[in-house]
């Protein structure tokens, strides 16, 4: 064989063949013109330009203009605002669309849904071969401009406007009409075509990352290789299997390898970091974890505990902030801080082994572990009001065409091992579908066939753990609406009336009453460029947020700043003679938030505290008895005593005739429910089916339910507790 000018070998001796035969050293096919670059690790990384899909740069999706966002209501005409991206009152838009309508053969008063297919196609996609003429009269009256050019269509015009947008604000205004859509080049696979052509065991790298951790372990266990390939891949396969096993051991076998980090819960992200530390094999290290059991089913808890004790046995120190009973009982040493929360806490109540802490009467945690503090399981379950909401044929993510009936007028818990499909069912399908139908929202909804029974409820409220405000100026009393009443009270005082003060005078957000040096923030922000901002107390108001004239107005000897510094408990007593204020403050006390300050920065509240503020807000409103409340693991970050108080609030909502649907792993809470819907049997692709439904007692008798086994244990403990009390 010989090499041609490009280095491609060919056979010169053609005496025994009828044509020249080409061979390539360049991973190239001379017939179809396709060449594949040298196989390197970077070719299989969507974070590297060498391997990323050139169309979406490795994102798997692109921001594109969405017809549904540009035209949110097709029953409207252009003149009625049917095209949200084109203001009909704009002289330019009106003159241009008048010409479009004349050319397309329709009227600007015609509802967009009534356009013919030909008219609609012209409106959205244009016609480059057909010129249209229009005259734009300037709004200033200074003249006019005449245009004669083809119409490129709304979609192309939107892309042009986006490309020509001036500055970030201009692009953001256009992005309101865009949505994330799957990349047409890679179909969401994020890699270039050449990388996806390479397979191992019949799967390319995208197919492999689409498997769960457990299925990936199985794939590599069954992978068939030649003896030569086994020698080459031995070390790589060992590392892959070990790392996957670490993820399995911390209860994450249900996660798919391509799962976006942004979609992981805090507990999942923490357990992934924990698995990397287990793999490192370091000794003499102190590990600090904050509630790693969040989002973990009781079945998987022991594996997490085994991972923690493994780190300890290597010679490390493991410090864990935790509320889980099983973890507390396994610990070598407990440090209990209390006795209460906020201003009522901050003291070491007990320290020692779990057995020693159980003997400390002042320790609430110790008394709970000793069984002396107890959450009673209801003797009788509510049967509901006889009405149901039924959602049929749910197929989102790993859910396998499931149908669920939720009894109204009850407290329903959705349970199951981690990754079984609970959040998909409730948060991705059921809540958005119900909210869109009842609250007229426009949430994206997962796949389902039909939902019935929504006529039996009048509101759907999702009480999640997101912050109650986005700025430091937000606080609990503004959220539940009681601060307006307090400001009105101060404005009604004789001193305030004499000075002509209105309610706005006592707001730190309004000029006049606030300190202008810090603009009512109480602190001055010093920007440190590349370092975090520094906050110092305002040297004019000394953190009081108001000017001296406003602070001179006193109620019972307290200024508005003094009131904001009070705890909820103190304020409830202080305003006990004013029912419309005291009643709302009492609801905050009822949900266990008596220790927080009225004016406390909303951003300093934990997720659990923010959720309880929202609950208090709902409790303070008149009840119709037909509201559906949605909660996703509300006990996250809560101590047993806080959970007991929270459950008292939940039961009050249901006693008023409302319905509560909650995702939960905490067994104390699950045993409080009237009705359980257990998903599983496993996580990921091995989950997504209904394993059991019914009362906790009925689910406890189901041998296929992991949740049922733990519920049965809790019910037996309850019987023993009742027997010991007799």
PAKOL-630757 format. One record per residue (C-alpha): x, y negated, z. Coordinates in pm, whole numbers, padded with zeros to 5 digits, always signed. Each point is the difference from the previous one (the first is absolute). Layout:
<tidrens>
XYZ;...
</tidrens>
This chain:
<tidrens>
+00000+00000+00000;+00103-00360-00058;-00097-00336+00151;-00160-00271-00207;+00073-00372+00045;-00239-00018+00298;+00152+00302+00175;-00283+00238-00091;+00124+00351-00089;-00114+00170-00318;+00094+00323-00179;+00220-00059-00310;+00002+00363-00102;-00340+00028-00162;+00086+00306-00208;-00219+00225+00215;-00290-00239+00056;-00223-00201-00226;+00020-00329+00194;+00222-00188+00240;-00068+00069+00370;+00048-00292+00243;+00093+00032+00368;+00006-00293+00244;+00225-00093+00292;-00213-00311+00061;-00328+00156+00133;-00155-00120-00326;-00220+00156-00267;+00104-00112-00350;-00343+00093-00142;-00238-00189+00227;+00245-00268+00112;-00052+00059+00374;+00299-00018+00231;+00011+00066+00375;+00259-00176+00216;+00238+00195+00216;-00189+00157+00293;+00097-00196+00308;-00183-00049+00334;-00087-00358-00094;-00201+00128-00300;-00251+00144+00250;-00039-00314+00212;-00279-00249-00076;+00193-00256+00206;+00282+00008-00254;-00040-00171-00341;+00171+00303-00156;-00289+00231+00100;-00296-00234+00047;-00280-00019-00255;+00090-00302-00218;-00363-00119-00017;-00082-00022+00372;+00363-00009+00130;-00068+00304+00217;-00314-00121+00177;-00237+00241-00173;-00257-00278-00034;-00031-00342-00155;-00194-00311+00086;-00248-00048-00281;-00305-00218-00051;-00316+00176+00112;-00320-00057-00198;-00210+00064+00314;+00179-00280+00188;-00019-00247-00289;-00371+00081-00045;-00127+00094+00350;-00369-00031-00096;-00086+00084-00360;-00363-00105+00050;+00113-00364-00008;+00069-00203-00312;+00313-00207-00060;-00187-00317+00100;-00108+00170+00326;+00361+00084+00091;+00003+00357-00133;+00373-00026-00081;+00163-00080+00333;+00334-00089-00160;-00157-00267-00223;-00178-00287+00174;-00300-00098-00222;+00014-00357+00136;+00347-00048-00153;-00020-00206-00321;+00278+00207-00158;-00163+00336+00087;-00344-00115-00112;+00117-00131-00337;+00213+00309-00067;-00271+00250+00100;-00262-00190-00202;+00216+00070-00308;+00049+00364+00109;-00377+00047+00039;-00074-00158-00340;+00264+00216-00170;-00114+00314+00182;-00369-00066-00062;-00129-00037+00355;-00100-00272+00246;+00178-00114+00316;-00334+00048+00178;-00014+00369-00096;+00068+00236+00296;+00333+00169-00069;-00155+00345+00044;-00238-00073-00290;+00275-00057-00258;+00020+00256-00279;+00305+00226-00020;+00135-00208-00291;-00052-00330+00188;+00153+00138+00321;+00299+00138-00190;+00059-00341-00162;-00030-00177+00337;+00249+00228+00177;+00239+00103-00279;-00033-00283-00252;+00052+00008-00377;+00331-00131-00134;-00131-00013-00361;-00289-00236+00077;+00076-00368+00069;-00231-00208+00215;-00015-00378+00030;-00080-00199+00312;+00033-00357+00123;+00118-00075+00353;-00121-00334+00137;+00229-00113+00277;-00175-00053+00332;+00169-00338+00040;-00178-00114-00318;+00331-00099-00159;-00046+00204-00314;-00043+00348-00140;+00204+00287-00144;-00100+00237-00279;+00112+00366-00008;-00022+00250-00283;+00136+00343+00093;-00112+00360+00057;-00133+00121+00336;+00240+00251+00160;-00251+00135+00252;-00047-00050+00375;+00253+00268+00101;+00276-00138-00223;-00088-00355+00104;+00029+00096+00368;+00343+00155-00064;+00107-00319-00179;-00122-00219+00286;+00183+00219+00252;+00324-00015-00198;-00026-00380-00029;-00116-00057+00361;+00193-00276+00174;+00150+00105+00333;-00089+00268+00252;-00340-00149+00088;-00104+00008-00367;+00092+00368-00031;-00175+00084+00329;-00319-00164-00128;+00012+00227-00306;+00085+00313+00200;-00348-00014+00158;-00122+00150-00326;+00262+00275-00016;+00006+00348+00147;+00254+00278+00026;-00037+00249-00282;+00190+00316-00083;+00294-00059-00231;-00086+00120-00351;+00364+00089-00068;+00067+00244+00284;-00362+00058+00116;+00093-00084+00357;+00303+00232+00012;+00244-00293+00032;+00288+00167-00193;+00110-00018-00361;-00109+00282-00231;+00350+00150-00024;+00013+00060+00378;-00342+00165-00003;+00115+00247-00267;+00247+00160+00244;-00156+00286+00197;+00100+00234+00282;-00213+00309+00049;-00246-00134-00256;-00057-00332+00182;+00143-00342-00074;+00095-00233+00284;-00339-00176-00001;-00188+00330+00025;+00220+00097+00293;-00048-00325+00191;-00375+00039-00042;+00010+00306+00226;-00039-00015+00377;+00301+00064+00222;-00134+00350+00078;-00059+00085-00367;+00344-00134-00095;+00161+00229+00258;-00192+00290-00156;+00113-00102-00349;+00368+00006+00092;-00039+00326+00193;-00140+00168-00314;+00229-00174-00250;+00160+00258-00232;+00361-00076-00103;+00277+00192-00171;+00305+00099+00204;+00201-00284-00154;-00278-00252+00070;-00027+00123+00360;+00370-00067+00059;-00028-00347-00153;-00316-00094+00191;+00067+00172+00336;+00105-00309+00195;-00262-00225-00159;-00282+00249+00070;+00115+00039+00360;-00017-00378+00056;-00341-00028-00170;-00151+00284+00207;+00145-00135+00325;-00130-00352-00056;-00344+00125-00097;-00006+00222+00309;+00076-00302+00219;-00308-00176-00143;-00209+00312+00059;+00122+00027+00360;-00124-00350+00087;-00347+00075-00138;+00030-00161-00344;-00034+00309-00220;-00316-00144-00159;+00174-00309-00149;+00080+00000-00371;+00356-00098-00085;-00110-00287-00229;-00216-00159+00273;+00051-00378+00016;+00162-00120+00325;-00261-00277+00024;-00279+00259+00038;+00162+00174+00300;-00134-00060+00348;+00236-00129+00267;+00017+00347+00158;+00080+00166-00334;+00278-00248-00080;+00147+00049+00345;-00005+00379-00033;+00177-00023-00337;+00277-00202+00165;+00006+00259+00279;+00048+00281-00254;+00307-00176-00144;+00152-00018+00348;-00065+00369+00061;+00187+00072-00322;+00297-00216+00099;+00084+00223+00301;+00145-00293+00197;+00068+00026+00374;+00034-00262+00273;-00266-00222-00159;-00296-00168+00167;-00316+00026-00208;-00294-00233+00076;-00342+00085-00144;-00329-00189+00036;-00298+00239-00004;+00123+00246-00266;-00315+00211+00052;-00223-00266-00164;-00218+00162-00265;+00109+00352+00094;-00249+00281+00062;+00035+00192+00324;+00105+00309-00197;+00306-00179-00137;+00091-00170+00325;+00208+00289+00131;+00221-00004-00309;+00073-00368+00056;+00080+00070+00365;+00230+00285-00108;+00186-00245-00226;+00045-00245+00290;+00124+00270+00236;+00237+00121-00275;+00157-00348-00014;+00029+00005+00378;+00162+00345+00001;+00265-00125-00245;+00120-00232+00276;-00200-00311-00081;-00229-00217+00212;-00357-00038-00128;-00219-00283+00135;-00361+00008-00116;-00288-00242+00060;-00298+00235-00002;-00358+00056+00120;-00043+00357-00123;-00065+00239+00290;+00192+00291-00153;+00310-00216-00053;-00020-00142+00354;-00017+00348+00152;+00303+00114-00206;+00221-00298+00096;+00292+00048+00240;-00059-00340+00160;-00294-00240+00003;+00006-00375+00067;-00352-00134+00058;-00055-00376-00031;-00313-00171+00130;-00226-00005+00181;-00203-00190-00263;+00068-00186-00323;+00124-00353-00065;+00018-00212+00315;-00111+00304+00201;+00297+00211-00110;+00375-00026-00020;+00087+00218+00303;+00152+00347+00021;-00273+00211+00158;+00186+00331-00005;+00306+00169-00141;+00103+00363+00017;-00091+00336-00146;-00359+00046-00115;-00071+00197+00318;+00139-00279+00219;-00198-00270-00184;-00321+00203+00046;+00043-00036+00377;+00014-00382-00012;-00353-00124+00076;+00077-00352-00128;+00088+00136-00346;-00303+00015-00228;+00196+00212-00248;+00102+00240+00278;-00358+00035+00122;-00118+00068-00354;+00263+00273-00048;-00099+00148+00338;-00363+00015-00115;-00123-00240+00268;-00108-00261-00257;-00226+00149-00259;-00211-00091-00304;-00330+00181+00038;-00127+00192-00302;-00370-00073-00069;-00231+00275+00118;-00239-00067-00288;+00076-00113-00355;-00216-00256-00182;-00206+00151-00280;-00024-00332-00184;-00305-00166-00150;-00062+00276-00252;+00143-00198-00293;+00322+00071-00188;+00243-00157-00243;+00120+00260-00246;+00290-00039-00239;+00039+00269-00265;+00274+00122-00231;+00299-00187+00145;+00310+00079-00207;+00245-00276+00092;+00364+00105+00062;+00000+00349+00157;-00375+00018+00076;-00149+00296-00186;-00350-00106-00103;-00117-00026+00362;-00342-00116+00115;-00064-00140+00347;-00312-00092+00200;+00044-00254+00280;-00282-00011+00258;-00107-00356+00085;-00046-00119+00356;+00295+00213+00112;+00372-00019+00070;+00168+00206-00274;+00368+00095-00005;+00187+00103-00314;+00280+00235+00104;+00262+00223-00158;+00374+00051-00023;+00216-00281-00137;-00039-00035-00376;-00326+00197-00019;-00185-00289-00171;-00167-00184+00290;+00114-00350-00097;-00072+00067-00366;-00357+00104+00081;-00080-00283+00240;+00219-00293-00111;+00043+00061-00375;-00346+00131-00087;-00272-00021+00266;+00063-00349+00143;+00056-00185-00332;-00300+00177-00159;-00228-00089+00293;+00136-00355+00030;-00038-00072-00373;-00362+00116+00011;-00104-00176+00322;+00239-00292+00053;+00035-00085-00374;+00379+00034+00016;+00213+00108-00294;+00245+00249+00149;+00161+00262-00227;-00164+00334+00074;+00140+00351-00030;-00165+00274-00200;-00343+00128+00110;-00328+00096-00167;-00275-00140+00218;-00072-00166+00335;-00347-00003+00157;-00160-00124+00323;+00153-00351-00002;-00349-00151+00023;-00003+00104+00367;+00274-00249+00098;+00029-00377-00045;+00373-00060+00066;+00331+00184-00040;+00284-00129+00219;+00357+00128-00025;+00172-00069+00332;+00367+00057-00077;+00327-00094+00172;+00096-00280-00239;+00082-00338+00162;-00294-00226+00090;+00185-00298-00149;+00287-00075-00233;+00145-00302+00180;+00116-00073+00358;-00297-00238+00032;-00245+00290+00002;-00098+00138+00340;-00260+00238+00152;-00247-00270+00108;-00011-00164-00344;-00060+00344-00156;-00304+00083+00215;-00130-00359-00031;+00010-00099+00367;+00258-00279-00039;-00257-00212-00188;-00228+00022+00305;+00286-00095+00236;+00087-00304-00213;-00365-00105-00004;-00004+00029+00380;+00301-00230+00034;-00153-00246-00250;-00317-00015+00212;+00188-00110+00315;-00060-00362+00114;+00368-00092-00044;-00002+00128-00358;-00325-00180-00083;+00131-00324+00145;+00303+00024-00231;-00212+00102-00300;+00161+00343-00034;-00169+00268-00212;+00064+00374-00003;+00278-00036-00258;+00202-00205+00249;+00063+00321+00197;+00131+00199-00297;+00375+00039-00047;-00062+00028-00375;-00152-00347-00039;+00174-00339+00004;-00103-00227+00284;+00012+00230+00300;+00300+00216-00079;+00365-00085+00059;+00123-00136-00331;+00365+00070+00076;-00063+00376-00027;-00337-00032-00182;-00172+00199+00272;+00232+00300-00017;+00164-00060+00338;+00334+00090-00155;+00237-00149-00254;+00127+00229-00275;+00368-00035-00095;+00076+00163-00333;+00330+00190+00002;+00018+00071-00374;+00135+00357-00018;-00067+00071+00370;-00340+00040+00172;-00175-00328+00086;+00050-00128+00356;-00298-00125+00203;+00053-00252+00281;-00257-00153+00231;-00131-00339-00110;+00176-00269+00207;-00303-00233-00018;-00292+00219+00113;+00223+00265+00166;-00194+00282-00163;-00347-00130+00094;-00092-00067-00367;-00215-00309+00074;+00079-00368+00055;-00030-00153+00345;-00331-00177-00069;-00164+00333-00081;+00156+00166+00305;-00149-00270+00226;-00349+00149-00053;-00050+00263+00271;-00267+00262+00071;+00013+00132+00357;+00347-00154+00022;+00130+00184-00311;+00098-00150-00336;-00062+00172-00332;+00366+00113+00001;-00040+00152+00348;-00304+00193-00124;+00193+00144-00297;+00271+00117+00241;-00254+00197+00209;-00037+00375-00034;-00336+00131-00120;-00074+00117+00356;+00073-00343+00148;-00200-00176-00270;-00301+00230+00048;-00013-00098+00369;+00072-00367-00081;-00292-00024-00247;-00238+00233+00188;-00260-00278+00030;-00017-00047-00380;-00167+00316-00135;+00070-00041-00373;+00375-00026+00073;+00016+00253+00284;-00187+00264-00203;+00253+00000-00286;+00296-00002+00238;-00157+00296+00182;+00001+00202-00323;+00379-00051-00023;+00028+00123+00359;-00219+00300-00083;+00241+00118-00270;+00294-00021+00240;+00149-00333-00108;-00045-00192+00324;+00377-00045+00030;+00063-00195-00324;-00008-00380-00010;-00276-00194-00173;+00248-00189-00216;+00238+00290-00060;+00157+00004-00345;-00192+00258-00207;+00324+00121-00159;+00126+00117+00342;-00293+00240+00044;+00061+00368-00068;-00209+00186-00256;-00206+00159+00278;-00062-00338+00165;-00104-00158-00331;-00241+00288-00058;-00157-00045+00343;-00042-00376-00063;-00197+00095-00313;-00207+00245+00205;-00072-00274+00254;-00110-00228-00282;-00247+00265-00117;-00126+00061+00354;-00068-00372+00047;-00233-00011-00302;-00370+00089+00009;-00039+00367-00092;-00239+00118-00271;+00062+00364+00091;+00066+00077-00369;+00371-00080-00029;+00262+00255-00109;+00344-00048+00158;+00313+00153-00158;+00317+00050+00208;+00328+00168-00093;+00187+00137+00303;-00089-00283+00240;+00182+00173+00287;+00341-00061-00164;+00228-00156+00260;-00253+00033+00283;+00050+00149+00346;-00252+00250+00132;-00168-00267+00216;-00029-00234-00301;-00150+00284-00205;-00256+00064+00272;-00100-00366-00005;-00009-00009-00381;-00225+00305-00008;-00239-00173+00239;-00033-00282-00257;-00045+00244-00290;-00273+00186+00188;-00176-00332+00072;-00011-00077-00373;-00155+00340-00072;-00246-00029+00290;-00139-00310-00174;-00095+00218-00298;+00309-00073-00212;+00219+00262-00165;+00377+00041+00046;+00225+00204-00231;+00358+00038+00118;+00316+00179-00111;+00174+00134+00309;+00262+00248+00124;-00036-00068+00373;-00173+00302+00156;-00157-00201+00282;-00174-00218-00258;-00095+00289-00230;-00174+00171+00292;-00205-00319+00057;-00148+00016-00350;-00353+00112-00082;+00100+00146-00335;+00327+00117-00157;+00104+00031-00364;+00324+00203-00011;+00211-00007-00318;+00281+00233-00094;+00101+00269+00038;+00349-00143-00064;+00140-00329-00128;+00068-00117-00354;-00108+00228-00286;-00083+00274+00251;-00259-00225+00165;-00290-00202-00133;-00284+00234+00096;-00262-00008+00277;+00106+00260+00257;-00272-00056+00261;-00284-00235+00090;-00222-00028+00305;+00020-00091+00367;+00337+00048+00176;-00141+00319+00155;-00093+00135-00344;+00335-00088-00159;+00180+00159+00297;-00148+00335-00100;+00129-00022-00359;+00310+00225-00028;+00123-00178-00315;+00025-00344+00163;+00326-00108+00164;-00189-00289+00157;-00260+00243+00134;+00266+00199+00185;+00118-00310+00189;-00358-00116+00062;-00077+00341+00150;+00296-00037+00235;-00122-00348+00106;-00354+00131+00064;+00139+00280+00217;+00206-00254+00196;-00316-00206+00051;-00181+00302+00144;+00289+00067+00237;+00003-00367+00105;-00375+00005+00076;+00042+00327+00190;+00284-00145+00210;-00216-00300+00095;-00279+00216+00140;
</tidrens>
